């Protein structure tokens, strides 16, 4: 006789037995990961549209970017910061898999601190660039600062995801919601980091390569 039949024979209602059977099912630890993947895909479409706009605005310009190319000092430091933050986040995930909650939480907090450092450098870079070329000066500055601002907003959202995972009693896999908060927050953080790497190649390295290849543009 099955366990459900035994419960029914002892007076349990069929509805209660059905609900108990559902509760006894194994937890789907991938819950939320698919939703995060779709969310990231939708946000990727936003940046694809912005990068398309960047090239569309520049394809008929005699010179792109208009004016001097952006300085590389702070953006390069920001690339390094996000790269280190991803290493810390990945290491924290491995520690979490080993059941080492405290060092994993420390790695998560380090990632958050590095993300805050990125935002500080981003603000300094925005201030220095906007003094040389105001936001509304021409089509190039408009799209340049728009893409940068949208990315900064996404990075702040990524920090909020990480903070949420950090304050949870158990940020890893659990038998109660939220499931895999650390993993899902890390997915989004890797996404915003990858977007910055693309931005760095297109909007910072690219203009210097064009100017270097065409001395007449200096």
Secondary structure, DSSP 4 states (H G I P E B T S, - for coil): --HHHHHHHTT--HHHHHHHHHHTSPP-TTTTHHHHHHHHHHHHHHHHHHHHHHHHHHTTSSSSSSSSPPPSHHHHHHHHHHHHHHHHHHHHHHHHHTT-HHHHHHHHHHHHHHHHHHHHHHHHHHHHHHHHS-TTSSHHHHHHHHHHHHHHHHHHHHHHHHHHHHHSS--S--SSSSPSHHHHHHHHHHHHHHHHHHHIIIIIIHHHHHHHH-GGG-
